[in-house]
Amino acid sequence: MNANISYIKKLTILATKNLFRYYLLAILSTVLYMIVGYLLLRSNSSFFSMHGQAQTIGKFLWLIGLILLPILLFLFSNKYVFATVAGKVVEERQDDLIVPVLDKVLLVFQSNQPELMQRTGDYTFAKLKLINQVKNTQIENPWIKRIVIFGLNKIKFDSLDLDNNNSFYDIVKSKFIAVLEMLTESDNRPFWICIAIQWLVILFIWFVGADASLVGK
């Protein structure tokens, strides 16, 4: 029990540190994006004027980026941090923490759903019921609960699953373990792409302003 509590604290500290770092980068980049973009637009012309097609595009991109990019930055930050923590759990404690929880939930689910499923649609509906059961099940480690729900959500069924005459529970477990391998590959590229887009928009506005100044001369 104490070991599990200690492990939960370790994961929470890891997640908090990573989340704080990425949130801080997102906030700093967004604040600079807002200030620098506004100053450039003000220096180019009146902020609300619509002179020149390129300047109009620059203003539109800046405003859209001001609304959309921060949301994406925080979304990708959360996704990356979860994948990082989940990947660590999969590498370190898959066999003694994740799989036993899935086995326990499947055992309870199987006792409540004894009927034989014969269509892919039945499998998909059963998966949704299984996910709902996991959400309503008391699981000591909240990270394990999130990982199990994530893995089950990623499972997809097709006609081949039925052709192999495997039970729903065997299929779920095998596919779930395969999905867990995906969690060991956390990717922060979408986050950095959003940062890059912010500053590409700023560069575009700057070049438009520079061109406008040259034309004016």
C-alpha positions in Angstrom: 0.0 0.0 0.0 2.7 2.5 1.0 4.7 1.5 -2.1 1.7 2.3 -4.3 1.1 5.6 -2.6 4.8 6.5 -3.0 4.6 5.6 -6.7 1.5 7.8 -7.2 3.3 10.7 -5.6 6.3 10.1 -7.9 4.0 10.1 -11.0 2.2 13.2 -9.8 5.4 15.1 -9.2 6.7 14.1 -12.6 3.4 15.2 -14.3 3.4 18.5 -12.3 6.9 19.4 -13.3 6.4 18.7 -17.0 3.0 20.4 -17.1 4.4 23.5 -15.3 7.3 23.7 -17.8 5.1 23.3 -20.9 2.4 25.7 -19.5 5.0 28.3 -18.7 6.5 28.0 -22.2 3.0 28.3 -23.7 2.1 31.3 -21.6 5.4 33.1 -22.3 5.2 32.5 -26.0 1.5 33.5 -26.2 2.1 36.7 -24.3 5.0 37.7 -26.5 3.1 36.7 -29.6 0.2 39.0 -28.5 2.5 42.0 -27.5 4.9 41.8 -30.5 2.1 41.2 -33.0 0.0 44.1 -31.7 3.0 46.5 -31.7 3.9 45.4 -35.3 0.4 45.9 -36.5 0.1 49.3 -34.8 3.4 50.4 -36.3 2.4 49.2 -39.8 -0.9 51.1 -39.9 -3.9 51.8 -37.8 -4.8 48.6 -36.1 -8.3 48.4 -37.3 -7.7 49.7 -40.8 -7.8 47.3 -43.7 -5.2 48.7 -46.1 -3.6 46.1 -48.3 -4.5 42.5 -48.8 -1.3 41.2 -47.2 -1.8 43.3 -44.1 -5.4 42.1 -43.9 -4.2 38.5 -44.0 -1.6 39.2 -41.4 -4.2 40.7 -39.0 -6.6 37.8 -39.6 -3.9 35.2 -39.0 -2.7 37.0 -35.8 -6.3 37.2 -34.4 -7.0 33.5 -35.3 -3.7 32.5 -33.8 -4.4 34.5 -30.6 -7.6 32.5 -30.1 -6.8 29.1 -31.4 -3.1 28.5 -30.7 -3.1 28.9 -26.9 -5.9 26.3 -26.8 -3.9 23.9 -28.9 -0.8 24.6 -26.8 -2.5 23.7 -23.6 -4.2 20.7 -25.2 -1.0 19.3 -26.6 0.8 20.0 -23.3 -1.7 17.9 -21.4 -1.6 15.1 -24.0 2.2 15.0 -24.0 2.5 15.0 -20.2 -0.1 12.2 -19.9 1.7 10.2 -22.6 5.0 10.7 -20.7 3.6 9.5 -17.4 1.7 6.7 -19.0 4.8 5.6 -20.9 6.8 5.5 -17.7 4.1 3.4 -15.9 3.9 1.0 -18.9 7.7 0.5 -18.9 8.0 0.1 -15.1 4.8 -1.4 -13.8 2.7 -2.8 -16.6 2.6 -6.3 -15.3 1.9 -5.6 -11.7 -0.3 -2.5 -11.9 -2.0 -2.0 -15.2 -2.8 -5.6 -16.4 -4.1 -6.7 -13.0 -6.6 -3.8 -12.9 -7.8 -4.7 -16.4 -8.1 -8.4 -15.5 -10.2 -7.4 -12.4 -12.5 -5.2 -14.4 -12.9 -7.8 -17.2 -13.7 -10.5 -14.6 -16.5 -8.4 -13.1 -17.7 -7.4 -16.5 -17.8 -11.0 -17.8 -19.8 -12.1 -14.8 -22.4 -9.4 -15.6 -22.3 -9.9 -19.4 -22.4 -13.7 -19.9 -24.1 -13.7 -23.3 -22.1 -14.5 -26.4 -21.5 -11.6 -28.8 -21.6 -12.4 -32.6 -21.2 -9.1 -34.3 -18.5 -6.4 -34.4 -21.2 -3.9 -33.4 -21.8 -6.0 -30.3 -18.1 -5.8 -29.4 -18.1 -2.0 -29.8 -21.2 -1.6 -27.6 -19.7 -3.9 -25.0 -16.4 -1.9 -25.1 -18.4 1.3 -24.3 -20.1 -0.5 -21.4 -16.7 -1.7 -20.2 -15.2 1.8 -20.3 -18.2 3.1 -18.3 -17.7 0.4 -15.8 -14.0 1.3 -15.4 -15.0 5.0 -14.8 -17.4 3.9 -12.1 -14.9 1.5 -10.5 -12.9 2.6 -7.5 -9.3 2.3 -8.5 -6.6 3.3 -6.0 -4.2 4.8 -8.5 -5.8 7.5 -10.6 -3.1 7.3 -13.2 -3.8 3.6 -13.8 -7.5 4.4 -14.2 -6.7 7.0 -16.8 -4.3 4.6 -18.6 -6.9 1.8 -18.7 -9.6 4.1 -20.0 -7.3 5.5 -22.6 -6.2 2.0 -23.8 -9.8 0.7 -24.0 -10.8 3.8 -26.0 -8.1 3.1 -28.5 -9.2 -0.5 -29.1 -11.0 -1.1 -32.5 -12.7 -4.3 -33.6 -13.2 -5.7 -37.0 -14.6 -8.9 -38.7 -11.3 -10.7 -38.2 -11.8 -10.7 -34.5 -15.0 -12.7 -35.0 -13.4 -15.0 -37.6 -10.7 -16.1 -35.1 -13.4 -17.3 -32.7 -11.7 -15.6 -29.8 -13.7 -14.5 -26.8 -14.4 -10.8 -26.3 -12.3 -10.8 -23.2 -9.2 -12.4 -24.8 -9.5 -9.9 -27.7 -9.8 -6.9 -25.4 -6.8 -8.0 -23.4 -4.5 -8.7 -26.4 -5.5 -5.4 -28.1 -5.2 -3.5 -24.9 -1.6 -4.7 -24.4 -0.8 -3.8 -28.0 -2.2 -0.3 -27.4 0.0 0.1 -24.3 3.1 -0.1 -26.5 1.9 3.2 -28.2 2.1 5.0 -24.8 5.9 4.5 -24.6 6.3 6.9 -27.5 5.3 10.3 -26.2 5.6 13.1 -28.8 5.9 16.8 -28.1 6.3 17.8 -31.7 2.7 19.2 -32.0 3.4 21.5 -29.1 6.6 22.9 -30.8 4.8 23.2 -34.1 2.2 25.5 -32.5 5.0 27.6 -31.0 6.6 27.7 -34.5 3.3 28.8 -36.1 3.0 31.7 -33.6 6.4 33.1 -34.6 5.9 32.4 -38.3 2.8 34.6 -38.1 4.9 37.3 -36.4 7.5 37.1 -39.1 4.9 37.3 -41.8 3.4 40.5 -40.2 6.9 42.0 -39.8 7.8 41.3 -43.5 4.4 42.7 -44.6 5.2 45.8 -42.6 8.7 46.1 -44.0 7.4 45.8 -47.5 4.7 48.4 -46.8 7.3 50.9 -45.5 9.5 50.4 -48.6 6.5 51.0 -50.9 5.6 54.1 -48.9 9.0 55.5 -49.5 
